Amino acid sequence: MIQQDLLKLTSYLRNKFGNQDINLKLSKSDADMAEVYIASEFIGTIYRDEDEGEISYDFNMSIIDIDLE
């Protein structure tokens, strides 16, 4: 993932969820992954996938049951 991907994804997520506090940071351990934050709280990951010339992004957010109480 490159910086240009982060800018596009950040803009998309901010518009989609109506939240300007969403930020993405490149992963230090995986070149195809970015970490997603709302303000300073880590909320999930986004993976870049390229298959047969087509690029897609997979957003993964885990929610533990105690957060729902």
Phi and psi restraints in degrees (range 20) as a CNS / XPLOR table:
assign (resid 1 and name C) (resid 2 and name N)
       (resid 2 and name CA) (resid 2 and name C) 1.0 -116.8 20.0 2
assign (resid 2 and name N) (resid 2 and name CA)
       (resid 2 and name C) (resid 3 and name N) 1.0 168.7 20.0 2
assign (resid 2 and name C) (resid 3 and name N)
       (resid 3 and name CA) (resid 3 and name C) 1.0 -56.8 20.0 2
assign (resid 3 and name N) (resid 3 and name CA)
       (resid 3 and name C) (resid 4 and name N) 1.0 -37.3 20.0 2
assign (resid 3 and name C) (resid 4 and name N)
       (resid 4 and name CA) (resid 4 and name C) 1.0 -61.8 20.0 2
assign (resid 4 and name N) (resid 4 and name CA)
       (resid 4 and name C) (resid 5 and name N) 1.0 -38.7 20.0 2
assign (resid 4 and name C) (resid 5 and name N)
       (resid 5 and name CA) (resid 5 and name C) 1.0 -60.4 20.0 2
assign (resid 5 and name N) (resid 5 and name CA)
       (resid 5 and name C) (resid 6 and name N) 1.0 -44.7 20.0 2
assign (resid 5 and name C) (resid 6 and name N)
       (resid 6 and name CA) (resid 6 and name C) 1.0 -61.1 20.0 2
assign (resid 6 and name N) (resid 6 and name CA)
       (resid 6 and name C) (resid 7 and name N) 1.0 -41.8 20.0 2
assign (resid 6 and name C) (resid 7 and name N)
       (resid 7 and name CA) (resid 7 and name C) 1.0 -63.0 20.0 2
assign (resid 7 and name N) (resid 7 and name CA)
       (resid 7 and name C) (resid 8 and name N) 1.0 -44.9 20.0 2
assign (resid 7 and name C) (resid 8 and name N)
       (resid 8 and name CA) (resid 8 and name C) 1.0 -65.2 20.0 2
assign (resid 8 and name N) (resid 8 and name CA)
       (resid 8 and name C) (resid 9 and name N) 1.0 -45.0 20.0 2
assign (resid 8 and name C) (resid 9 and name N)
       (resid 9 and name CA) (resid 9 and name C) 1.0 -66.8 20.0 2
assign (resid 9 and name N) (resid 9 and name CA)
       (resid 9 and name C) (resid 10 and name N) 1.0 -40.5 20.0 2
assign (resid 9 and name C) (resid 10 and name N)
       (resid 10 and name CA) (resid 10 and name C) 1.0 -60.2 20.0 2
assign (resid 10 and name N) (resid 10 and name CA)
       (resid 10 and name C) (resid 11 and name N) 1.0 -47.1 20.0 2
assign (resid 10 and name C) (resid 11 and name N)
       (resid 11 and name CA) (resid 11 and name C) 1.0 -60.7 20.0 2
assign (resid 11 and name N) (resid 11 and name CA)
       (resid 11 and name C) (resid 12 and name N) 1.0 -44.9 20.0 2
assign (resid 11 and name C) (resid 12 and name N)
       (resid 12 and name CA) (resid 12 and name C) 1.0 -60.6 20.0 2
assign (resid 12 and name N) (resid 12 and name CA)
       (resid 12 and name C) (resid 13 and name N) 1.0 -50.2 20.0 2
assign (resid 12 and name C) (resid 13 and name N)
       (resid 13 and name CA) (resid 13 and name C) 1.0 -65.4 20.0 2
assign (resid 13 and name N) (resid 13 and name CA)
       (resid 13 and name C) (resid 14 and name N) 1.0 -40.3 20.0 2
assign (resid 13 and name C) (resid 14 and name N)
       (resid 14 and name CA) (resid 14 and name C) 1.0 -60.8 20.0 2
assign (resid 14 and name N) (resid 14 and name CA)
       (resid 14 and name C) (resid 15 and name N) 1.0 -43.7 20.0 2
assign (resid 14 and name C) (resid 15 and name N)
       (resid 15 and name CA) (resid 15 and name C) 1.0 -69.4 20.0 2
assign (resid 15 and name N) (resid 15 and name CA)
       (resid 15 and name C) (resid 16 and name N) 1.0 -43.8 20.0 2
assign (resid 15 and name C) (resid 16 and name N)
       (resid 16 and name CA) (resid 16 and name C) 1.0 -63.2 20.0 2
assign (resid 16 and name N) (resid 16 and name CA)
       (resid 16 and name C) (resid 17 and name N) 1.0 -42.2 20.0 2
assign (resid 16 and name C) (resid 17 and name N)
       (resid 17 and name CA) (resid 17 and name C) 1.0 -100.1 20.0 2
assign (resid 17 and name N) (resid 17 and name CA)
       (resid 17 and name C) (resid 18 and name N) 1.0 0.1 20.0 2
assign (resid 17 and name C) (resid 18 and name N)
       (resid 18 and name CA) (resid 18 and name C) 1.0 60.3 20.0 2
assign (resid 18 and name N) (resid 18 and name CA)
       (resid 18 and name C) (resid 19 and name N) 1.0 39.2 20.0 2
assign (resid 18 and name C) (resid 19 and name N)
       (resid 19 and name CA) (resid 19 and name C) 1.0 -137.3 20.0 2
assign (resid 19 and name N) (resid 19 and name CA)
       (resid 19 and name C) (resid 20 and name N) 1.0 109.0 20.0 2
assign (resid 19 and name C) (resid 20 and name N)
       (resid 20 and name CA) (resid 20 and name C) 1.0 -76.9 20.0 2
assign (resid 20 and name N) (resid 20 and name CA)
       (resid 20 and name C) (resid 21 and name N) 1.0 -5.0 20.0 2
assign (resid 20 and name C) (resid 21 and name N)
       (resid 21 and name CA) (resid 21 and name C) 1.0 -86.2 20.0 2
assign (resid 21 and name N) (resid 21 and name CA)
       (resid 21 and name C) (resid 22 and name N) 1.0 0.2 20.0 2
assign (resid 21 and name C) (resid 22 and name N)
       (resid 22 and name CA) (resid 22 and name C) 1.0 -75.3 20.0 2
assign (resid 22 and name N) (resid 22 and name CA)
       (resid 22 and name C) (resid 23 and name N) 1.0 130.2 20.0 2
assign (resid 22 and name C) (resid 23 and name N)
       (resid 23 and name CA) (resid 23 and name C) 1.0 -136.1 20.0 2
assign (resid 23 and name N) (resid 23 and name CA)
       (resid 23 and name C) (resid 24 and name N) 1.0 150.1 20.0 2
assign (resid 23 and name C) (resid 24 and name N)
       (resid 24 and name CA) (resid 24 and name C) 1.0 -120.6 20.0 2
assign (resid 24 and name N) (resid 24 and name CA)
       (resid 24 and name C) (resid 25 and name N) 1.0 145.1 20.0 2
assign (resid 24 and name C) (resid 25 and name N)
       (resid 25 and name CA) (resid 25 and name C) 1.0 -131.7 20.0 2
assign (resid 25 and name N) (resid 25 and name CA)
       (resid 25 and name C) (resid 26 and name N) 1.0 137.7 20.0 2
assign (resid 25 and name C) (resid 26 and name N)
       (resid 26 and name CA) (resid 26 and name C) 1.0 -62.2 20.0 2
assign (resid 26 and name N) (resid 26 and name CA)
       (resid 26 and name C) (resid 27 and name N) 1.0 141.6 20.0 2
assign (resid 26 and name C) (resid 27 and name N)
       (resid 27 and name CA) (resid 27 and name C) 1.0 -75.6 20.0 2
assign (resid 27 and name N) (resid 27 and name CA)
       (resid 27 and name C) (resid 28 and name N) 1.0 140.0 20.0 2
assign (resid 27 and name C) (resid 28 and name N)
       (resid 28 and name CA) (resid 28 and name C) 1.0 -82.1 20.0 2
assign (resid 28 and name N) (resid 28 and name CA)
       (resid 28 and name C) (resid 29 and name N) 1.0 -19.5 20.0 2
assign (resid 28 and name C) (resid 29 and name N)
       (resid 29 and name CA) (resid 29 and name C) 1.0 -102.6 20.0 2
assign (resid 29 and name N) (resid 29 and name CA)
       (resid 29 and name C) (resid 30 and name N) 1.0 -19.9 20.0 2
assign (resid 29 and name C) (resid 30 and name N)
       (resid 30 and name CA) (resid 30 and name C) 1.0 -138.5 20.0 2
assign (resid 30 and name N) (resid 30 and name CA)
       (resid 30 and name C) (resid 31 and name N) 1.0 117.9 20.0 2
assign (resid 30 and name C) (resid 31 and name N)
       (resid 31 and name CA) (resid 31 and name C) 1.0 -66.0 20.0 2
assign (resid 31 and name N) (resid 31 and name CA)
       (resid 31 and name C) (resid 32 and name N) 1.0 -19.4 20.0 2
assign (resid 31 and name C) (resid 32 and name N)
       (resid 32 and name CA) (resid 32 and name C) 1.0 -103.5 20.0 2
assign (resid 32 and name N) (resid 32 and name CA)
       (resid 32 and name C) (resid 33 and name N) 1.0 18.5 20.0 2
assign (resid 32 and name C) (resid 33 and name N)
       (resid 33 and name CA) (resid 33 and name C) 1.0 -130.3 20.0 2
assign (resid 33 and name N) (resid 33 and name CA)
       (resid 33 and name C) (resid 34 and name N) 1.0 146.5 20.0 2
assign (resid 33 and name C) (resid 34 and name N)
       (resid 34 and name CA) (resid 34 and name C) 1.0 -128.0 20.0 2
assign (resid 34 and name N) (resid 34 and name CA)
       (resid 34 and name C) (resid 35 and name N) 1.0 150.1 20.0 2
assign (resid 34 and name C) (resid 35 and name N)
       (resid 35 and name CA) (resid 35 and name C) 1.0 -95.8 20.0 2
assign (resid 35 and name N) (resid 35 and name CA)
       (resid 35 and name C) (resid 36 and name N) 1.0 140.2 20.0 2
assign (resid 35 and name C) (resid 36 and name N)
       (resid 36 and name CA) (resid 36 and name C) 1.0 -108.8 20.0 2
assign (resid 36 and name N) (resid 36 and name CA)
       (resid 36 and name C) (resid 37 and name N) 1.0 132.2 20.0 2
assign (resid 36 and name C) (resid 37 and name N)
       (resid 37 and name CA) (resid 37 and name C) 1.0 -128.5 20.0 2
assign (resid 37 and name N) (resid 37 and name CA)
       (resid 37 and name C) (resid 38 and name N) 1.0 148.2 20.0 2
assign (resid 37 and name C) (resid 38 and name N)
       (resid 38 and name CA) (resid 38 and name C) 1.0 -112.2 20.0 2
assign (resid 38 and name N) (resid 38 and name CA)
       (resid 38 and name C) (resid 39 and name N) 1.0 114.8 20.0 2
assign (resid 38 and name C) (resid 39 and name N)
       (resid 39 and name CA) (resid 39 and name C) 1.0 55.6 20.0 2
assign (resid 39 and name N) (resid 39 and name CA)
       (resid 39 and name C) (resid 40 and name N) 1.0 -118.1 20.0 2
assign (resid 39 and name C) (resid 40 and name N)
       (resid 40 and name CA) (resid 40 and name C) 1.0 -104.9 20.0 2
assign (resid 40 and name N) (resid 40 and name CA)
       (resid 40 and name C) (resid 41 and name N) 1.0 6.1 20.0 2
assign (resid 40 and name C) (resid 41 and name N)
       (resid 41 and name CA) (resid 41 and name C) 1.0 -92.2 20.0 2
assign (resid 41 and name N) (resid 41 and name CA)
       (resid 41 and name C) (resid 42 and name N) 1.0 121.7 20.0 2
assign (resid 41 and name C) (resid 42 and name N)
       (resid 42 and name CA) (resid 42 and name C) 1.0 -68.6 20.0 2
assign (resid 42 and name N) (resid 42 and name CA)
       (resid 42 and name C) (resid 43 and name N) 1.0 128.3 20.0 2
assign (resid 42 and name C) (resid 43 and name N)
       (resid 43 and name CA) (resid 43 and name C) 1.0 -121.5 20.0 2
assign (resid 43 and name N) (resid 43 and name CA)
       (resid 43 and name C) (resid 44 and name N) 1.0 -14.9 20.0 2
assign (resid 43 and name C) (resid 44 and name N)
       (resid 44 and name CA) (resid 44 and name C) 1.0 171.1 20.0 2
assign (resid 44 and name N) (resid 44 and name CA)
       (resid 44 and name C) (resid 45 and name N) 1.0 -168.6 20.0 2
assign (resid 44 and name C) (resid 45 and name N)
       (resid 45 and name CA) (resid 45 and name C) 1.0 -131.5 20.0 2
assign (resid 45 and name N) (resid 45 and name CA)
       (resid 45 and name C) (resid 46 and name N) 1.0 155.5 20.0 2
assign (resid 45 and name C) (resid 46 and name N)
       (resid 46 and name CA) (resid 46 and name C) 1.0 -126.6 20.0 2
assign (resid 46 and name N) (resid 46 and name CA)
       (resid 46 and name C) (resid 47 and name N) 1.0 129.2 20.0 2
assign (resid 46 and name C) (resid 47 and name N)
       (resid 47 and name CA) (resid 47 and name C) 1.0 -109.6 20.0 2
assign (resid 47 and name N) (resid 47 and name CA)
       (resid 47 and name C) (resid 48 and name N) 1.0 140.1 20.0 2
assign (resid 47 and name C) (resid 48 and name N)
       (resid 48 and name CA) (resid 48 and name C) 1.0 -94.6 20.0 2
assign (resid 48 and name N) (resid 48 and name CA)
       (resid 48 and name C) (resid 49 and name N) 1.0 133.2 20.0 2
assign (resid 48 and name C) (resid 49 and name N)
       (resid 49 and name CA) (resid 49 and name C) 1.0 -129.2 20.0 2
assign (resid 49 and name N) (resid 49 and name CA)
       (resid 49 and name C) (resid 50 and name N) 1.0 129.4 20.0 2
assign (resid 49 and name C) (resid 50 and name N)
       (resid 50 and name CA) (resid 50 and name C) 1.0 -120.6 20.0 2
assign (resid 50 and name N) (resid 50 and name CA)
       (resid 50 and name C) (resid 51 and name N) 1.0 123.1 20.0 2
assign (resid 50 and name C) (resid 51 and name N)
       (resid 51 and name CA) (resid 51 and name C) 1.0 -138.1 20.0 2
assign (resid 51 and name N) (resid 51 and name CA)
       (resid 51 and name C) (resid 52 and name N) 1.0 119.3 20.0 2
assign (resid 51 and name C) (resid 52 and name N)
       (resid 52 and name CA) (resid 52 and name C) 1.0 54.0 20.0 2
assign (resid 52 and name N) (resid 52 and name CA)
       (resid 52 and name C) (resid 53 and name N) 1.0 40.1 20.0 2
assign (resid 52 and name C) (resid 53 and name N)
       (resid 53 and name CA) (resid 53 and name C) 1.0 84.0 20.0 2
assign (resid 53 and name N) (resid 53 and name CA)
       (resid 53 and name C) (resid 54 and name N) 1.0 -6.6 20.0 2
assign (resid 53 and name C) (resid 54 and name N)
       (resid 54 and name CA) (resid 54 and name C) 1.0 -99.7 20.0 2
assign (resid 54 and name N) (resid 54 and name CA)
       (resid 54 and name C) (resid 55 and name N) 1.0 135.9 20.0 2
assign (resid 54 and name C) (resid 55 and name N)
       (resid 55 and name CA) (resid 55 and name C) 1.0 -108.6 20.0 2
assign (resid 55 and name N) (resid 55 and name CA)
       (resid 55 and name C) (resid 56 and name N) 1.0 134.9 20.0 2
assign (resid 55 and name C) (resid 56 and name N)
       (resid 56 and name CA) (resid 56 and name C) 1.0 -137.8 20.0 2
assign (resid 56 and name N) (resid 56 and name CA)
       (resid 56 and name C) (resid 57 and name N) 1.0 166.2 20.0 2
assign (resid 56 and name C) (resid 57 and name N)
       (resid 57 and name CA) (resid 57 and name C) 1.0 -129.4 20.0 2
assign (resid 57 and name N) (resid 57 and name CA)
       (resid 57 and name C) (resid 58 and name N) 1.0 137.1 20.0 2
assign (resid 57 and name C) (resid 58 and name N)
       (resid 58 and name CA) (resid 58 and name C) 1.0 -115.6 20.0 2
assign (resid 58 and name N) (resid 58 and name CA)
       (resid 58 and name C) (resid 59 and name N) 1.0 116.3 20.0 2
assign (resid 58 and name C) (resid 59 and name N)
       (resid 59 and name CA) (resid 59 and name C) 1.0 -95.1 20.0 2
assign (resid 59 and name N) (resid 59 and name CA)
       (resid 59 and name C) (resid 60 and name N) 1.0 127.5 20.0 2
assign (resid 59 and name C) (resid 60 and name N)
       (resid 60 and name CA) (resid 60 and name C) 1.0 -123.9 20.0 2
assign (resid 60 and name N) (resid 60 and name CA)
       (resid 60 and name C) (resid 61 and name N) 1.0 122.1 20.0 2
assign (resid 60 and name C) (resid 61 and name N)
       (resid 61 and name CA) (resid 61 and name C) 1.0 -131.7 20.0 2
assign (resid 61 and name N) (resid 61 and name CA)
       (resid 61 and name C) (resid 62 and name N) 1.0 118.7 20.0 2
assign (resid 61 and name C) (resid 62 and name N)
       (resid 62 and name CA) (resid 62 and name C) 1.0 -92.9 20.0 2
assign (resid 62 and name N) (resid 62 and name CA)
       (resid 62 and name C) (resid 63 and name N) 1.0 138.4 20.0 2
assign (resid 62 and name C) (resid 63 and name N)
       (resid 63 and name CA) (resid 63 and name C) 1.0 -124.0 20.0 2
assign (resid 63 and name N) (resid 63 and name CA)
       (resid 63 and name C) (resid 64 and name N) 1.0 120.2 20.0 2
assign (resid 63 and name C) (resid 64 and name N)
       (resid 64 and name CA) (resid 64 and name C) 1.0 -90.1 20.0 2
assign (resid 64 and name N) (resid 64 and name CA)
       (resid 64 and name C) (resid 65 and name N) 1.0 151.2 20.0 2
assign (resid 64 and name C) (resid 65 and name N)
       (resid 65 and name CA) (resid 65 and name C) 1.0 -59.9 20.0 2
assign (resid 65 and name N) (resid 65 and name CA)
       (resid 65 and name C) (resid 66 and name N) 1.0 -32.4 20.0 2
assign (resid 65 and name C) (resid 66 and name N)
       (resid 66 and name CA) (resid 66 and name C) 1.0 -68.9 20.0 2
assign (resid 66 and name N) (resid 66 and name CA)
       (resid 66 and name C) (resid 67 and name N) 1.0 -21.4 20.0 2
assign (resid 66 and name C) (resid 67 and name N)
       (resid 67 and name CA) (resid 67 and name C) 1.0 -73.0 20.0 2
assign (resid 67 and name N) (resid 67 and name CA)
       (resid 67 and name C) (resid 68 and name N) 1.0 -17.1 20.0 2
assign (resid 67 and name C) (resid 68 and name N)
       (resid 68 and name CA) (resid 68 and name C) 1.0 -87.4 20.0 2
assign (resid 68 and name N) (resid 68 and name CA)
       (resid 68 and name C) (resid 69 and name N) 1.0 -8.7 20.0 2
